Amino acid sequence: MKNIWMRILKPRGPWAKGLVLLSLAIFLWIWTNGHFEIIQQYLDTERFTLTLGESKITLYAAVKALFFIVIIFWIAATVSDFSDKRISKMTSIRVANRSLIQKILQIGIYFFSFIITMNVLGINLTSLTVLSGAIGIGLGFGLQKITSNFVSGIILLMERSLEIGDLIELEDGTVGYVRKSSSRATLIETIDGKEVLVPNEEFIIKQVTNWTLSDPSARVTINFGVSYTSDIEKARDLVLAATTAHERTLKDPAPACHLDNFGDSSVDFILYFWIQDINAGFRNIKSEIMFDIWNRFKENDIEIPFPQRDLHIKTPEDLMKAVK
């Protein structure tokens, strides 16, 4: 039901133009044949009149106003839809800039539609001062979040801090790609295919990691350990060889392998390397390099130990002394 009403109030698609043209044709036919006068005789009477102070609103005026509002906003929706399609085809403009232009045009189109509607209905805008004040209070309290998200969306587009296709990580650990930016929320597609709608305000007031804001390359870290009986220098050289052999690792900056810690059961290393484009995936590269490291260690007798503990068993005499 909601979708039906949205289609009626804001028609989109090819059928919208036909609907608007048909409505305009019917309106002009009624207007030119004088049928408005017949309708006015029945509806513009005291019986169908609502009195508010010094103002009087007849049923005829209400029907006429509703008719004009629907027609004008249908035209506005059609113009807005046409402009969105034209702007979307401007591939020479960045995606974020296209979205910003579309939003500004939509605001302008509907604002001028409102002004035209008021003039057609003969409503003096200066008389709406009290009403606009009440609407402002309502926006301040009831629509605070909606207004905040809308303004935040405009700020994000102007700052270019988020682009369609960027890989981002939110403060709660959500990682995914920016797929769509609207006036209220941003659509994020996570690594596992989920679609998450994040209010625009979250990107302004909270910390957001953009992995591809200025450079799609990224650093990957691998922690590993070898046994104390292994040749640790050879292990380091094998790891660096496996890393540089992969086609997607960058040579500048070069991979680096550092001895990190003398652990309880192993000599611990940490490996750093950079990849070209994180949008093409980084877990797959990490997995492939770790497989290569495993095979090289196996071929060269480099052991990756599991946790070990030394157990010292006391003699029976020592146990008896401990019991006493």
Secondary structure, DSSP 8 states (H G I E B T S, - for coil): -HHHHHHHHS--SHHHHHHHHHHHHHHHHHHHTTHHHHHHHHHSSGGGEEEETTEEEEHHHHHHHHHHHHHHHHHHHHHHHHHHHHHHT-TTS-HHHHHHHHHHHHHHHHHHHHHHHHHHTT--GGGGHHHHHHHHHHHHHTTHHHHHHHHHHHHHHHHT---TT-EEE-TTS-EEEEEEE-SSEEEEEETTS-EEEEEHHHHHHS--EETTSS---EEEEEEEEE-TTS-HHHHHHHHHHHHHTSTTB-SSS--EEEEEEE-SSSEEEEEEEEES-GGG-SHHHHHHHHHHHHHHHHHTT--------------HHHHHHHH-
